Every structure is written in structure tokens, then in C-alpha cells.
Amino acid sequence: MICVAIGGMMRAMKNSRKLKFFILYSIWCFVSLAGLQVRAEDIDISPTDSVERELQKTLGRKLEFEKVKLMEIFDLKSQLKLNTTMPEQRYDVLMSIYQAYRPYQIDSAIYYVSEARKIAEGLKDDDKENEVAINLAGLYSSAGRFIEANDMLKNIRRSGIPDYQLVDYYRAYSDFYSHYGQSTNHYQYFSQSEIYRDSLLNVLPKDSEEYRISAATRALFSLDYDKAERQLLQLLNEYKEPHPKRAVIAYFLGLLHKNKGNREKEIYYLGLSAITDIKNTVKDNASLQSLALVYFEKNDIDKAYLFIQQAMEDALFCNVRFRTIENSSFYPIINSAFQDKETARKNQLKTFLYIISIMAVLLLLALAVLYRQMKKLNKTRQDLKALNSELQGLNGELLKVNQDLQEANHIKEEYMAQFFELCSAYIDKLDNTRKGILKKISNKQFDDLNKELKSQDFINTELDDLYHNFDVIFLNLYPTFIQEFNKLLKPEEQLHLKPDELLNSELRIFALIRLGISDSTKIARFLRYSLRTVYNYRVKVRNKVLGSKEDFDEQIKAIGNLKF
């Protein structure tokens, strides 16, 4: 809008081409310098770029990998329907379903291992009963049900466990104390976990993969970094993508380099771990949360916010309690930083608009000065005999000046309107961005992802967050708004909110009026209602007013004012 107005005024001055070139060149230089500053900040190529790009691509295919996982579970459930009469076979299928759900969704895993437990009890098979009890205890500890997990483990007779089940038994105890320690943050439980890890190492075959990983983990937590790194790197080279063990090994390498203060290698190995977990649809993961914290420390807020969002979604879906607690402690901090950055971007846009507006005003002043100089020059060349005609021409020129001034005032008003329109159109821009991303991904033929991106859930979520934040902030500013609003209505017509509501549609409209936004068009744009809907709401509430309807809006605007 500003550029069009400037161009129109420049075309009106036929003898000022040099001035036009100078002003346009100045604007171009200013915008170019601003853009150069932004691009200079982005040119930061690190050795971990390839892993970062691969992680971004893998996150984009997350639904594709999850579909494969669900198909695997569906096939196992189909086998379960076929094995309805033979308890031993049904037990094996149930345990296979449990294994499939274990890293994906704890609650479902608990259900199927509990079903297997019923079969084991019916068969009077002690080994199977011990197996399901150990596995169920591990699931309870991951879900934060520590009392049940502890009771389950205590009820298992150590003397009755065969040697081949000791590995699962000691692992379950080690994991239990580790999870309990992360939930309570008491060192004594971590120490107890290490004691059971030592017991686990004593019963594991020394050439087994679990022994080698556990031994490397013990070296890591014993601060023997050189030994731990040597063992973990050897293991990482043996397991190729996308072997699930690769995620665990890479995560410990990332933790090792975090302790050594090598941030680049920390990001590299945590990225490898996250990629493997995503490809194997492992929701019980720690690498995404760790990556979010690393990027937050690097002040890369966008990536930190992306990864903490993914980590939180995975933890909530899988119902791993200690992961949810960890993510919840960091999520508000990263989310707040992300919102602050978004606010800073908006403020930067406002600053650019203000600067361009000032330059436009300076341009108008320069044109006015030029016009006056041209008028004086023409006056000196005029013939005395044409004085009357010259005065008539000057009158016409003065009229043109008045029209130009009116046009300038109109342009200023449009600047202000455009500024507020930009703020209102923010959600529309997000929608356009969504469509652009959809187009790019469609070119790569990600059909399933394409269907998912056509959903309006992202925009609806943003709108819900916007309205929720508006309700919270408004009620913090005017905590008695609802009570005072109801006092203006007839007793039988007063508004009552649902238990989960802060403000409903009617109250939100009059909250905007309390803030000074009385224009129904602006209210409709903000709330995404039609103008007719806003009008109907306002009329409907006016009909419920206890006193005069004419000054109802003024009474609304007076809510919350101090009374002397």
C-alpha cells in the first residue's frame, strides 16, 4: 500500500525524476541492509548439518513410520484372533503384542501382558508367571506406578527364578530404581540402580550385546569417559541403521560428549539417536528432549521449541511418567522463549513499518519543497501583462495542493489501518504457510502426510490457544468482569459458564467491547465469526439487559473502573 501511494505521488511530478530515483534507491538500500543483517546471522554451517537435515526429514515422515508400526500390531492382533483355543500359543502372541507396544504405548502394553498373566496363572506355569510379573513390574515403573511395581517385584521369589530369567529380573530392578530416582531426584535410588546393574552384568554372557552396552553405560556413569567412548563407538559401528540398539548407544555417546563439553558431537549423536527412535516409532525416548535443551542453550529457539513439542507429544502418548515430568519442567521455559522471539519478530516488523511511514512523510515534505521552488521559478518568468491569468493558475495550483494534502492525510489513515490489518491477518498468513508446506511436500509424493497436512487442526489449535490466552489475560485484568456483567442482566437471563470455560462467545464479544473495540467488523475478524453472528449475539444480550439498552455498551466499558 505504501509503495503504491509513493509511486502515485511520484508520477504526479513529471519534472522530479532525479528525486524519484534518489528516494527509491534509498529505500532499496535500507531494505537490503536489513535483509543482509538477517542473512548474515543465518550463515552458520556446523559439522552436524547433515544429521540436522536428516532429522528434519525423518520428523516429516513420522506418520509414515507410525503407520508401519500400527500395521505390525494389527497383524499380531489378527494372529491373536486365530489362536483362541490353545493357551500356550495365545500366551506367545500376547507377549509379542506386548513387546510391540512396550516402546510405543505403555498402557496398551500393560493390558496385553496382564492378559498373558491370566493365561500363565491358568496354566500353573511358574516360569511364565515370573516372566509376566517381571515385565509388568517394568511397565509399572515406566508409567510411574512405583508402589505397584515394587509390590510386583517383591512378590517374585528370588530362589524360584531360573538362571535364564535372572537377566530380566535384575534389569527390571535396575530400571525401577532408575525411574524412581528420576521422579524423586534422590541419589540413593540411582546408587541402588547401579548395584542391580552390577548384578545384571554378573549374569549376562560377556559376549552378549546387552552386557557390552551395560558395561559401557557403567563406565560412562563411573566417569571413565575414554573407556566408555571406545566401547560405545565400537558398538555403534556394529549396529547399522535403523537397528533399535543404535538409538541407545548414540544417546549415551551424546550424554558422554555433553559431560565432556563438546556440544557439536553431543548434537551429532543425539540427532542419530532421535532419527533411529523415530524410524522405529519409539515414543519412550530421551534424545529429542536432550536436543531441545542443547538448542535452547545455543539460543536456537525455533529448533528447541520443535523438539520439545515432539518430546512432549511422545511422552504423553506413550504415558512414560518420568519423561512427562522431565519435559514439563523444561517446556514452559522453552515455550516462553519461543513466544518472546515471535513477539520480537512482530516488533521488528512494526519498526520497519514505522520507518517506511516516516520516510513517506519526508518524501511528502521534499515534494512540497520542490513544488514551492518550481512555483517561485515560474513566477519570475511570468509576463506582467499575463498577471490575471497567472493568478488564476496559482489559484488552481493552490487547490491542487489542498487536494494533495487531503490525499496525504488519507494515506496516513490507510497506513494505520494497514498496520492493524497485518496484526489481524497473522492467522491467515499461518494458513498460507501451511498450504505452501503442503505443496512442497506433495511434490515429494508423501501422500499420507499430504492428507494429514490438509487438516485444519493446526490453525484451530492456534486459534484455541489465542482465545485461551486472551481469556486468561483479560480475566487477570478484570477478575470481576463476569460477575459485574451478570449484574447488568435480568436474574433469570444471567450467563453461566461450563466447568472448563473461562469465557464463552457472548462474554468474549463484550470483553472486546470493554477493551474499546466496539466495531462489529473488527470483533468478527478477531473471533472468526460472521458479522451477522456478532450482531445477533449483541442483540440477544441487549434483550436481556436489566436497565436501559441505550447505554449498555458504556456500562460494559465502565466495568472494572475504580469508583470513588
Secondary structure, DSSP 4 states (H G I P E B T S, - for coil): -HHHHHHHHHHH-TT-HHHHHHHHHHHHHHHHHHHHHHHHHH----TTHHHHHHHHHHHHTHHHHHHHHHHHHHHHHHHHHH-SS-HHHHHHHHHHHHHHHTTT-HHHHHHHHHHHHHHHHHHT-HHHHHHHHHHHHHHHHHTT-HHHHHHHHHTS-GGGS-HHHHHHHHHHHHHHHHHHHHHH--HHHHHHHHHHHHHHHHHS-TTSHHHHHHHHHHHHHTT-HHHHHHHHHHHHHHSPTT-HHHHHHHHHHHHHHHHHT-HHHHHHHHHHHHHHHHHTT--S-SHHHHHHHHHHHTT-HHHHHHHHHHHHHHHHHHT-HHHHHHHHHHHHHHHHHHHHHHHHHHHHHHHHHHHHHHHHHHHHHHHHHHHHHHHHHHHHHS-GGGHHHHHHHHHHHHHHHHHHHHHHHHHHHHHHHHHHHHHHTHHHHHHHHHHHHHHHHHHTT-HHHHHHHT-SHHHHHHHHHHHHHHHHHHHHH-TTHHHHHHHTB-GGG-----TT-SS-HHHHHHHHHHTT---HHHHHHHHT--HHHHHHHHHHHHTTBSS-STTHHHHHHTTT----
